[in-house]
Amino acid sequence: KNYLIAAMALIPMALPCPRTTAPRCAVPNSPAPGPVPRRGLRGALAGLALTAAKVARAKALPEKFPEAVEVEVSLGPVKVQVLEASLEWQEALIEEAVERFEENPLDADPYGMAVWPAGQVLAQAASAHGLKARQQGLPLTALELGCGCGLASLALLSLQCSVIATDFQQLPLQLLTEAARRQGYEKRLKVQKFDLCDASARLPEADLVMASDVLYERQTAKAMALRVDEALQRGSRVLVADIGRPNRKVFLSTLKELRPEEDFTFSCSGTAVHVGTTTSSSATTETETTVELLELPRHGPAEAALQAWPSTQLWRPKDHGHVL
């Protein structure tokens, strides 16, 4: 099992996570790194050595998710409450992923249980579309692919939009459903288990199709390009947020093959700020990540909003953090 634990430290560079600084409206010259493990291998060994009881509890939490932590996110004019797995729960999910890694590396993906920077900027971009629809008095149905905690979905729900949130795993969908229930949004939310790599499954109908951090793995990047083409063919708008994951070039080259006359450029960017404190210090810590956005058709409300609005900020409660 030791080599599997060591491998988990490298999984963020291989999995479709889901979940550097560059000037606004610019693309960095080199890919941004994947999620960085909280500690080295020795620390990881200690942190991942959880009891079977903890793992069992993580697999069978009560319906209301008492171990979920409420996290506040500001998207500019929109404020959202999202649920993340607690630190202990994240540790247990990592342990479970270690156990399953040899059987199915891609299925051993715990990363949808925490909010990632690309998800923040996607939520901000989606909010711009939601606000425009509300100002025009028009209904808006959005489809989020690989939703994880579903921050973008919750942002649109708060603006009276309807949302179809999808993920290839059930647990993040349950967490999102609970977050929507606590805020009274559940009637306008539909969750669906959906694998964007499954070519036999058509995209659910929506006015806006959105995704973040889906360009980690080559197969997923190519599949996402096909999904973007599918969405554009039926007249949907598209948002894809990314911090420079390893297979963005695969995604863009596939899109160019499908639609050679069109320009697919991550032409604008936003900044995601994470704010929190720790048990060892009362000082507030902040981390900033630049996230690029592909908006189709280009020059839409999201691009204007990212240029005009302040950076999106996420506040984690004291002693809560990000292990994944």
ABEGO torsion letter per residue (X at the ends): XAAAAAAAAAAAAABBBXXXBBBBGBBBABBBBBBBBABBAAAAAAAABBBAAAAAAAAABBAAGAABBBBBBBAEABBBBBBBBBAAAAAAAAAAAAAAAAABAAABBAAAABBBAAAAAAAAAAAAAAAAAAAAGBBBBBBBBGAEAGAAAAAAAAAGBBBBBBBABAAAAAAAAAAAAAAGAAAABBBBBBBAABAABBBBBBABBBBBGAAABAAAAAAAAAAAAAAAAAGBBBBBBBAGBAAAAAAAAAAAAABAABBBBBABBBBBBBBBBBAABABBBBBBBBBBBBBOBBGBAAAAAAAABBBBBBBBBBGBBBAX
